[in-house]
Structures are given as structure tokens and as C-alpha cells.
Amino acid sequence: MTYQAAIFDMDGLLLDTERVCMQAFEQACQQLSLTFVKSAYLKIIGRNAKGIEEAIMSHYAPYTEYAPLRKAWMDGYWPIVENQAIPIKPGVVNLLEWLQAESIPIAVATSTHQKLARTKLKLAGIDHYFEHISSGCEVSHGKPHPEIFLLAAQRLNIEPEKCLAFEDSSNGVISALAANMQVYQVPDLVVPDQDIIALGHKIKPSMDQVLAELKQQKQ
């Protein structure tokens, strides 16, 4: 594995955001007297705003309009993520520190809107590790399309095949592989199914194990 840059997803990988977001969605369902269906919710993981709406409404369309559901959801979610530091996932800082010490440029490729992504990373105290943040609002096609990873590589001026990509979601993995990147998956809420495992990328249970393997490869 030879690489010249590292590109990270954010929610569920760097930050333990996904549980906060899911809890806010569950509370929104309660407010609107809707049944929270976890399997339907998990389809949004790794998608941009358009993809999230499509995934949510594929289940909830018979029961509600998207606008009131999204409003109730975001009314619970935004005050948290705009004002509170979301916990950093275990092993993240150690990996970022090591990559920085190895002079590997680091970027973020997240489906989250640019402004909110910057806020989350700043509140968590890790924004200084990243040279660029590419966000879902900057691309025409969200994950699993490769556009956002290709944009991140372009901004780093590194060929995609020479980039390590780090993801938690299956949509993100498909996106990074389609961009011809070398991919590590550290699953969060969604366990990879057999179709995802068959793609042949590296799957590790923690960032600590990713770091251990990268260090070993350097020896």
C-alpha cells in the first residue's frame, strides 16, 4: 500500500455524530406520532441532503411530508451540533497525529454541508489537521458517487489512486472505491453486508487497528 494523502469521511468516522443524529430523528418521529423504523433510518448513512430525503421518504412518504419531519428532526439536531463538541471516535487523534508526523496531507470528504462540517470539526478541536474540507453541498452527485472523493483529491493535488480513503458507511466505501482510492472501512452504526465485504477493501474494527497496520507497513 503506497499513498501520498489521506482523505476522511467525518460523521460516524471522525466524530460520533451518527448516534446524536439518529436520536434526534427518533424524537422527531415521536413528536409527529410516527413510528421510528431504525432499518429505514440507517439507509441515510453516508448520503448528502438529496439522498437523505429520498431514503427517508422511501419509507415515510405514506405517513408524512418531508418538510415537517425534517424541521422537527433538525430542531433537535442543530442546537446540539452547532454548540456542543461531538465526541471524537477512539483512535482518531492518534492516527491524525501520526499521519501529520509522516508529512501526509489530510483532507475531509463529507456529505455534510460545508459550514456545519467546519463547525463540528472546530468544536471537536481537530479542524487544524485538515488542509481541505470537501462537502456535500459542493458536488452534484452525493455518495455513493465518487465525485466528492475526486474533488478532495483534486484539492490536495494528489492522484486519487495514491490516496488513502477512510469511511464508516457502505455508501462511502462504494464512493471511495469508485474514485480508485485505497480504502479502509471502520464501521459505525451499519455492519458491512456480504456484498460490501466482497469489494475487497480493508475493514477494521477501530482506528487503532488501522494505525497499527499502517505503522507496520512502514517498517
Secondary structure, DSSP 8 states (H G I E B T S, - for coil): ---SEEEE--BTTTB-HHHHHHHHHHHHHHHTT----HHHHGGGTT--HHHHHHHHHHHHTTT--HHHHHHHHHHHHHHHHTTS---B-TTHHHHHHHHHHTT--EEEEESS-HHHHHHHHHHHT-GGG-SEEEEGGG-SS-TTSTHHHHHHHHHHT--GGGEEEEESSHHHHHHHHHTT-EEEE--SSS---HHHHTT--EE-S-HHHHHHHHHHHH-
